[in-house]
Amino acid sequence: MAKNKDALKTKKDEKAAGDSAKKKKTGAKKPNRVVKYFKDLKSEFKKVVWPSKKTVFNNTGVVLVTMVISGLFIWGIDSLFVKLLELLINQAG
């Protein structure tokens, strides 16, 4: 029975030593998370298809024109509601 206990202890010791050795091996190979993040970021930026200068200016023009038209539309509706409100106030007063 003493041999069985000794055998169990040595197996546990070997397993514990093996686990710590595995942790050391994987810990040494594991790169820093920040470094990995920037390496991945760099590789992703290489995959991006950037638009040409002409396309950027064209899209910017479309956005600006759309904003002006939307602003004029909202201004017109707002002015209409103000006039209607003035009429209601004058009728009641």
N, C-alpha and C positions, 0 to 999 in steps of 0.2 A: 504494500500500500504506500509505503514511503517512496518507492520508485515512481509510482503513478503521480504522486504530488510533485516530485521533482521534475518529471516529464512534462506535467502541465505547466509548471512554472517556467521551464525553459521555452516551451512553445509560446506562452504569453509574452515572455521577454523578447523572443525572436520577432513575434508579431509587432510588438511595440517598437522595436528597433527598426523593423521594416517600414512601419507607418511614418516614423520620424524621418527616415531616409527618403521616403516618397515625398514628404512635405518639403524637405530641403531641395530635392531635385525639381519639383514643380515650382517652388518659390523662386529658384534661381532662373528658370526659363521664362517665367511670367513677366512680360514687360510692364512698365509703369502705365497706368491707365491714361494719364495725361498725354504721354508720348504716343500711345496707340491711337488716342482720339485725333491728334493732329496728323498722324500718318494716314488715317482713314479719311480725314477731311481733305487732305491734299489729293488723295486718289479720287475722291468724289468730284473735286473741282476739275480734275483733268477730264472727267466724263461729260461735263456740262458743255452744251452747244450754245455758245454765246451769240446773241444777235448782232447783226452788222450795225454800223453807225447810222446808216440810212434807215434801217428798220426801227431803231430806237427813236429817231427824230420823227418818223412817220407816226408811230404809236403815241408819242408825246403830243403831237398835233391833234390826233383824234381825241385824246383824253381832254385836252384843253378846250376844244370846240364843244365836246359833249358837256363839259362843266358849264360853259357859258350859256348854252342852250337850256340846260336844266335850271340854271340860276334865273334866266329870263322868264321861264315858265313859272317857277315858284313866285317870282316877283309879281307877275301878272295875276296869278291866283290870289296872292296876298292883297294886292291893290283892289281887286274885285270884292273881296270879303270886307275890306275896310269901307268901301263905298256903300255896300249893302248894310253894314252896321250903322253907318252915319244916317242912312235913310230911315232905318228902324228907330234910331234914337230921335230923329227930327219928327217922325210921325207920332211917337209916344209923347213928346214934350210939347 
